[in-house]
Amino acid sequence: MDNFRESGYFFMLWFGGLIRRGGWAFTLLAVMACSCYRSEMHTTTANVGPVTQPVLRDEYARIYYVAATRGSDHSGDGSMQKPWQTIQQALRNIRDSAPGIRSAVLVSQGEYSGETIEMKSHVDLLGGFDAVSYQRDIFLYPTVLMGREQQRLIIGADAAKLDGFVVTKASVRDKGAGIYCDGVSPTISNSVFIANQTLAPVPWNPQYLHETAHDGGAIYCRNAAAPTIENNMFAHNNTECGRGAAIALHGRCGGRIASNVFYSNTTGLNDPMRSSDGGAVSIFEWSNPLIENNIFLHNQALASNDAGALFVALWSAPTIKRNLFVGNVCGDDAGALFVGGQEHRYDRPLDALPEKELFFVTIDSNVFIGNSNPSKNSGAMRFTMESRGRFAHNVVANNSGIYFQRCEATIENNIILDNFLLIETKAGLQPSVIRENIIWGEFKLKTKAIVADNRFREKITENMNITPDFYDDREEIKIISAAYNPKKMTTSLLATGRKFNPDELVGRVVKGEEHWGVVKTNSGAELEIWGDLSGCLECTILPTYRLK
């Protein structure tokens, strides 16, 4: 579908150059472009969160076994019949792993604690097994790494994997309570990170605001680390004072953050100095990961901090694609997404503007619904501080505004139903381009920009004000029962009066009273929703905003 959309898009640009812009022919092209994008709505956030993966035994030269309930570090030998009791003992006894000689440690259900686990290169730690048969089901046989609010749990390693664990209650007065990666790039997958926390620095009284504190409540990566973080659940992780309650990348990091669910993570529980941006994820200082197909739901940045969900700053240029931002809030700017180039700097000169080849942020095919900020101007996003980039094929609705400021942005082929604001410029920045969008909220332009071939609610020269005709696929549902499962972070709803085809609602946004959710699965009258909608007697499935 990506190739179809992109080839169709470039065809329309070519064909559009042959006809008179602003007429009925362009109206047809705009409808085609938006309809082509919207056909992907239902698959945007499919296959997110943890799943049980089979162990491909042929990939490993050695397989070892750990069982908390029946293993022994004294008499065990790491076999299925005589497993070790702790993960630490298993890692101490694996000495021959290398490229081409990969090892796996199968860790059975139970609770594991003790000293911080130091991963090893070419050794995969795999959890979620029955303690006797070693059949795998990460939900039925949970393998829990327990920090007891006293320690960091894991230190990462290159060419190593952590898959199928529950990482919980890690706490450290430093960065990275759950996992700390210094220049290393593990794969972290199919795991649940819940209730991990970094504590504020002591003493903490910096001279200036916006200083770096203790980032990464669950995962912290620095020094050119490039981890793969995919199909995880991050819930109720916090920082007292620091960025990125779930994940923080700092210092030329890369990698991939994909198909995760970020639910109810919070930064800034004890932050007097505005050092806790990015309620779920922080990408800082020349870091360029791919961030795709994630759900950001009900995350928040407290204490006058920016970006309830995702914070991007200091010349970081990630690619942000096909994510769903729902119901995130902040204490200052950008309820969902904040993108800035320059950092707040008080004690030395600002940086020169980098070349476009080095700094260009791509924000493509995302959905922003129900996000808010206190001043009600950037609930969806604030794109600012000499940022450069492209904002394309996104849907923005039911937020408290979208805000572009002092930036060089190409804003095209979006459906934006919220108030839109573009202000300011700066030497070195070219005028922003606003073209081929539907912008149906209040449109405020307070700087030079190229504005053409859009559909506005207001009459604006070289644009149209033809009302967009969306499919009426909003659903009002009466609820018979709603049961929240705190282990899965989902609510099981039983509806009355309406039956749906299997999984036809996957990825749809749901609102019940003041609570937001996202449909995980559905069949008939039963829906499983990411988020807590317990106690709701009725809910609304929001429209997809597909054009007829």
C-alpha positions in Angstrom: 0.0 0.0 0.0 2.9 2.4 0.7 4.2 2.0 -2.9 0.7 2.4 -4.3 0.1 5.6 -2.3 3.5 7.1 -3.1 3.3 6.3 -6.9 -0.2 7.6 -7.0 0.8 10.7 -5.2 3.6 11.5 -7.6 1.4 10.8 -10.6 -1.1 13.3 -9.3 1.6 15.9 -8.8 2.7 15.4 -12.5 -0.9 15.4 -13.8 -1.8 18.4 -11.7 0.9 20.4 -13.4 -0.9 19.9 -16.7 -4.2 21.4 -15.6 -5.4 24.7 -14.2 -4.9 24.5 -10.4 -7.8 25.6 -8.2 -10.5 24.2 -10.5 -12.7 21.1 -10.4 -9.9 18.9 -11.8 -7.8 19.7 -8.7 -10.7 19.0 -6.4 -10.9 15.5 -7.9 -7.2 15.1 -7.4 -7.3 16.2 -3.8 -10.1 13.7 -3.0 -8.1 10.9 -4.7 -5.0 11.7 -2.7 -6.8 11.9 0.6 -8.9 8.8 -0.1 -5.8 6.8 -1.0 -4.2 7.7 2.3 -7.3 7.0 4.4 -7.6 3.5 3.1 -4.7 2.6 5.3 -6.4 3.9 8.5 -7.5 0.5 9.8 -4.0 -1.2 9.4 -2.0 1.7 10.8 -1.7 0.3 14.3 -2.3 -3.4 13.6 0.0 -6.0 15.3 1.2 -3.7 18.1 2.2 -4.7 21.6 3.7 -8.0 22.9 3.0 -11.3 21.2 4.4 -14.8 21.9 7.0 -15.7 19.3 8.2 -19.3 18.8 11.8 -20.1 19.5 13.7 -20.8 16.3 16.1 -23.4 17.8 18.1 -23.8 14.6 19.4 -20.2 15.1 21.2 -21.2 18.2 24.4 -23.2 18.8 23.6 -23.5 22.5 20.3 -23.4 24.5 20.3 -23.1 28.2 17.4 -23.2 30.8 16.6 -21.2 33.9 13.7 -22.0 36.3 13.1 -19.9 39.5 10.9 -22.6 41.1 12.9 -25.8 40.5 16.4 -24.7 39.3 19.6 -24.5 41.3 22.7 -22.4 40.8 24.7 -25.0 42.8 23.7 -28.3 41.3 22.2 -27.2 38.0 24.0 -27.4 34.7 21.7 -25.3 32.5 19.9 -28.3 30.9 16.1 -28.6 30.8 16.3 -31.4 33.4 18.7 -29.4 35.7 18.1 -25.7 35.0 19.9 -22.9 36.8 17.8 -20.8 39.2 19.0 -17.3 38.2 19.6 -15.5 34.9 22.8 -14.1 36.4 24.2 -17.7 36.9 23.3 -18.6 33.3 25.2 -15.6 31.9 28.2 -16.3 34.1 28.4 -19.8 32.7 28.1 -18.8 29.0 31.6 -18.1 27.8 31.8 -19.3 24.2 29.2 -17.2 22.4 30.4 -15.3 19.4 29.3 -14.5 15.9 28.1 -17.8 14.4 27.9 -19.3 17.9 24.8 -17.8 19.3 23.2 -18.9 22.6 19.7 -18.7 24.0 18.6 -18.7 27.6 15.0 -19.9 28.1 13.7 -18.4 31.4 10.6 -20.0 32.8 7.7 -18.3 34.6 8.3 -16.8 38.0 9.8 -13.8 39.7 13.5 -13.0 39.3 15.5 -10.4 41.2 19.0 -10.0 42.6 21.9 -8.1 41.1 21.6 -6.1 37.9 21.6 -8.4 34.8 24.4 -7.6 32.4 23.5 -8.9 29.0 26.1 -10.6 26.8 26.7 -10.2 23.1 25.3 -13.1 21.0 23.2 -14.3 23.9 19.4 -13.9 23.8 17.3 -13.9 26.9 13.9 -15.3 26.2 11.1 -15.4 28.8 7.5 -16.7 29.1 8.0 -20.5 29.4 6.3 -23.2 31.5 8.7 -24.3 34.2 8.6 -28.0 33.3 7.7 -28.4 29.6 9.1 -25.1 28.4 6.1 -24.5 26.2 6.0 -20.8 25.5 3.2 -18.3 26.2 4.4 -15.0 27.5 0.9 -14.2 29.0 0.1 -17.6 30.5 3.7 -18.1 31.9 4.9 -14.6 32.8 8.6 -14.2 33.5 9.0 -11.2 35.9 12.2 -9.2 36.4 11.5 -7.4 39.7 13.4 -4.4 40.9 11.5 -3.9 44.1 12.0 -0.1 43.7 15.6 -0.5 44.7 17.8 -0.9 41.6 18.4 -0.8 37.9 17.4 -4.2 36.4 19.4 -4.6 33.1 22.5 -3.3 31.3 22.3 -3.9 27.5 24.8 -5.4 25.1 25.4 -5.4 21.3 24.0 -8.3 19.2 21.8 -9.5 22.1 18.0 -9.8 22.6 15.6 -9.5 25.5 12.2 -10.9 24.6 9.1 -12.0 26.5 9.7 -10.5 30.0 7.8 -8.3 32.4 10.2 -5.6 33.6 8.8 -3.9 36.7 9.5 -1.7 39.7 13.0 -0.8 38.7 14.1 2.4 40.4 17.4 4.3 40.2 18.6 7.8 41.0 20.2 7.9 37.6 19.2 7.4 34.0 17.6 4.3 32.7 15.9 2.3 35.5 14.7 -0.7 33.5 17.5 -1.0 30.9 20.6 1.2 30.4 22.4 1.1 27.0 25.7 3.0 26.6 26.8 2.8 23.0 25.2 -0.7 22.6 22.3 -1.8 20.4 20.3 -4.7 21.7 16.9 -5.9 20.5 14.1 -5.4 23.1 10.9 -7.0 22.1 7.6 -8.5 23.2 8.0 -7.4 26.8 6.0 -5.3 29.3 7.7 -2.4 31.1 5.5 -1.3 33.9 6.0 1.0 36.9 9.7 1.7 36.4 11.0 5.1 37.6 14.0 7.3 37.6 14.4 9.5 40.7 15.4 13.2 40.6 19.0 14.2 41.0 20.1 15.1 44.5 20.9 17.9 45.0 19.0 19.5 42.0 19.2 23.2 41.8 20.6 24.1 38.4 21.1 27.7 37.4 19.0 27.4 34.2 15.8 25.7 33.2 15.7 22.8 30.7 18.8 21.1 32.0 19.3 17.3 31.4 18.3 15.3 34.5 17.5 11.6 34.9 16.0 10.5 31.6 14.5 7.2 30.6 12.2 5.7 33.3 12.1 2.3 31.5 14.9 2.5 28.9 17.8 4.9 28.4 20.2 4.9 25.4 23.2 7.1 24.8 26.4 7.4 22.9 25.3 6.3 19.4 23.3 3.4 20.6 20.9 2.0 18.0 18.5 -0.4 19.6 15.5 -2.2 18.1 12.6 -1.7 20.4 9.5 -3.4 19.0 6.2 -5.0 20.1 6.5 -3.9 23.7 4.0 -2.4 26.2 5.2 0.6 28.3 2.7 1.5 31.0 2.8 3.6 34.2 6.5 4.3 33.9 7.7 7.7 35.4 10.5 10.1 35.9 10.6 12.4 38.9 12.8 14.8 36.9 13.9 13.7 33.4 12.8 13.2 29.9 11.1 10.1 28.4 9.3 8.1 31.0 9.3 5.1 28.7 12.3 5.6 26.4 15.0 8.3 26.2 17.6 8.4 23.4 20.4 10.9 23.9 23.5 11.6 21.8 23.6 10.5 18.1 21.4 7.5 18.7 19.5 5.6 16.0 17.7 2.3 15.7 14.0 1.6 15.5 11.0 2.1 17.9 8.1 0.2 16.3 4.8 -1.4 17.1 4.9 -0.6 20.8 2.0 0.6 23.0 2.8 3.6 25.3 0.1 3.9 27.8 -0.2 6.3 30.8 3.5 7.1 31.2 4.4 10.4 33.0 7.4 12.7 33.3 8.0 15.4 35.8 6.5 14.1 39.1 9.0 16.2 41.0 10.4 18.8 38.6 10.8 22.5 39.5 13.1 23.2 36.5 11.2 22.1 33.3 13.6 19.2 32.6 11.0 16.5 31.9 9.8 16.8 28.3 8.4 13.8 26.5 5.8 12.0 28.6 6.5 8.7 26.8 9.5 9.1 24.6 12.4 11.6 24.3 14.7 11.9 21.2 17.5 14.3 21.9 20.8 15.6 20.5 21.4 14.5 16.9 19.4 11.2 17.3 17.7 9.8 14.2 15.6 6.7 14.9 12.7 5.4 12.9 9.5 5.7 15.0 6.7 3.8 13.4 3.4 2.0 14.0 3.2 2.8 17.7 0.2 3.8 19.9 0.7 6.7 22.2 -2.3 6.7 24.6 -2.9 8.9 27.7 0.7 9.9 28.4 1.6 13.1 30.0 4.4 15.6 30.8 3.7 17.4 34.0 5.2 20.6 35.5 5.2 23.0 32.6 7.0 20.5 30.3 6.5 19.9 26.6 5.2 16.9 24.7 2.8 14.6 26.4 3.8 11.8 24.1 6.9 12.3 22.0 9.7 15.0 22.4 12.2 15.6 19.6 14.9 18.3 20.1 18.5 19.5 19.6 18.9 18.7 15.9 17.4 15.2 16.2 15.7 14.1 12.9 13.7 10.9 13.4 11.3 9.6 10.8 7.8 9.4 12.5 5.4 7.3 10.5 2.0 5.7 10.9 1.7 6.3 14.7 -1.5 6.9 16.6 -1.4 9.8 19.2 -4.6 9.7 21.4 -5.5 11.6 24.5 -2.0 12.8 25.5 -1.5 16.0 27.6 1.3 18.2 28.7 1.9 21.1 31.1 3.1 23.5 28.5 3.4 23.0 24.7 2.4 20.1 22.5 0.0 17.6 24.0 1.2 14.9 21.6 4.4 15.8 19.6 7.0 18.5 20.1 9.7 19.0 17.4 12.5 21.6 18.0 15.9 22.2 16.5 17.7 24.5 18.9 17.7 23.6 22.5 16.8 26.1 25.2 20.3 27.6 26.0 21.1 30.4 28.4 24.9 30.2 29.1 26.4 30.0 25.6 25.6 31.0 22.0 23.0 29.1 20.0 24.1 26.6 17.3 24.4 27.5 13.6 21.5 26.1 11.6 22.6 22.7 10.2 22.3 21.9 6.5 19.1 20.3 5.4 21.0 17.0 4.6 21.9 16.8 8.3 18.6 17.9 9.9 15.2 17.2 8.3 12.3 15.6 10.3 9.7 13.5 8.5 6.3 13.2 10.0 4.1 11.0 7.7 0.8 9.2 7.9 0.2 9.7 11.6 -3.2 10.2 13.3 -3.6 12.8 16.1 -6.9 12.7 18.1 -7.9 14.1 21.5 -4.5 15.6 22.5 -4.4 18.8 24.5 -2.2 21.5 26.0 -3.2 24.2 28.5 -3.0 27.2 26.1 -5.1 25.2 23.6 -2.9 26.0 20.6 -0.7 22.9 20.1 -2.6 19.9 21.4 -1.6 17.9 18.4 1.9 19.2 17.7 4.3 22.2 18.0 7.0 22.3 15.3 9.4 25.1 16.3 12.9 26.4 17.1 14.4 26.3 13.6 13.0 22.9 12.8 13.0 21.7 9.2 10.9 18.9 7.9 7.9 17.5 6.1 4.4 17.0 7.6 2.4 14.9 5.2 -0.6 12.5 4.9 -1.5 13.0 8.6 -5.0 13.2 10.2 -5.4 15.9 12.9 -8.8 16.1 14.6 -10.4 16.8 18.0 -7.1 18.3 19.5 -6.5 21.7 20.9 -4.8 23.0 17.8 -1.6 22.5 15.7 1.2 25.1 15.8 4.1 25.8 13.4 6.5 28.4 14.6 9.9 29.7 13.3 10.4 26.7 11.1 10.9 25.6 7.5 8.1 23.0 6.9 6.4 21.4 3.9 2.8 20.7 5.0 1.0 18.8 2.4 -1.8 16.3 1.8 -3.1 16.4 5.4 -6.6 16.4 6.8 -6.5 19.0 9.6 -9.8 19.7 11.3 -8.3 21.7 14.2 -7.2 25.3 14.5 -4.0 25.9 12.5 -1.3 28.5 13.4 1.9 29.4 11.6 4.0 32.3 12.9 7.5 33.8 12.8 10.6 33.0 10.7 14.3 33.4 11.1 17.4 34.1 8.9 18.4 31.0 7.1 15.0 29.4 6.9 13.0 29.3 3.7 9.2 30.0 3.7 7.1 27.1 4.7 4.9 25.5 2.0 1.2 24.7 2.7 -0.4 22.8 -0.2 -3.0 20.2 -1.0 -4.4 20.0 2.5 -7.9 20.0 3.9 -7.7 22.6 6.8 -11.1 23.0 8.3 -10.4 24.8 11.6 -9.4 28.4 12.0 -6.4 29.2 9.8 -4.0 31.8 11.1 -0.9 32.7 9.0 1.4 35.4 10.6 4.5 34.9 8.4 5.5 34.4 4.8 4.5 31.1 3.3 3.5 29.5 0.0 -0.2 28.6 0.4 -1.9 26.9 -2.6 -4.4 24.2 -3.6 -5.8 23.7 -0.1 -9.4 23.3 0.9 -10.2 25.9 3.7 -13.3 26.7 5.6 -12.5 30.3 4.8 -12.1 31.9 1.3 -8.4 32.2 0.6 -6.9 33.1 -2.8 -5.7 30.2 -4.9 -7.4 27.8 -2.6 -10.9 26.3 -2.3 -13.6 26.4 0.4 -15.6 23.4 -0.7 -16.9 21.5 2.3 -15.2 18.1 2.6 -17.6 15.2 2.5 -16.5 12.5 4.9 -18.0 9.0 5.3 -20.3 9.0 8.3 -18.7 6.0 10.1 -19.0 7.3 13.6 -20.6 4.7 16.0 -22.4 5.3 19.3 -22.3 2.2 21.4 -24.3 1.2 24.5 -22.2 -0.9 26.9 -23.5 -3.9 28.8 -20.2 -4.6 30.6 -16.7 -3.1 30.7 -13.9 -5.0 32.5 -10.4 -3.6 32.7 -7.4 -6.0 32.8 -4.5 -4.1 34.5 -2.0 -6.8 33.4 -2.8 -6.3 29.7 -3.9 -2.6 29.9 -7.0 -3.4 28.0 -10.8 -3.2 28.6 -13.2 -5.9 27.4 -16.4 -4.3 26.3 -19.7 -6.0 25.5 -22.0 -3.8 23.4 -25.7 -4.0 22.8 -27.6 -3.5 19.6 -24.7 -3.6 17.2 -22.5 -6.5 15.9 -19.3 -5.9 14.0 -17.4 -8.0 11.6 -14.2 -9.6 13.1 -11.5 -7.0 13.5 -13.2 -4.4 11.3 -12.6 -1.8 14.1 -8.9 -2.5 14.8 -7.0 0.8 15.2 -10.2 2.9 15.6 -10.2 5.6 18.3 -12.8 5.2 21.1 -13.9 7.7 23.7 -16.0 6.8 26.8 -16.8 9.8 29.0 -13.4 11.5 29.5 -11.4 8.3 28.7 -9.7 7.6 25.4 -8.9 4.2 24.0 -8.0 2.3 20.8 -9.6 -0.9 19.5 -7.2 -3.8 19.7 -9.5 -6.5 18.5 -13.2 -7.0 18.0 -15.7 -9.7 17.1 -19.5 -9.4 17.0 -20.5 -7.4 20.0 -17.2 -7.9 21.9 -14.4 -5.3 21.7 -11.0 -5.3 23.4 -9.8 -1.8 23.9 -6.3 -0.5 24.7 -6.9 1.7 27.8 -9.2 1.8 30.8 -12.8 2.4 29.9 -14.2 0.6 32.9 -17.3 2.1 34.3 -18.4 3.5 31.0 -22.1 2.9 30.1 -21.6 4.2 26.5 -18.8 5.2 24.2 -18.2 6.7 20.8 -16.1 5.1 18.1 -14.7 8.2 16.3 -15.0 8.5 12.5 -12.1 7.6 10.3 -12.3 10.9 8.4 -12.2 9.2 5.0 -13.4 11.3 2.1 -16.2 10.0 -0.1 
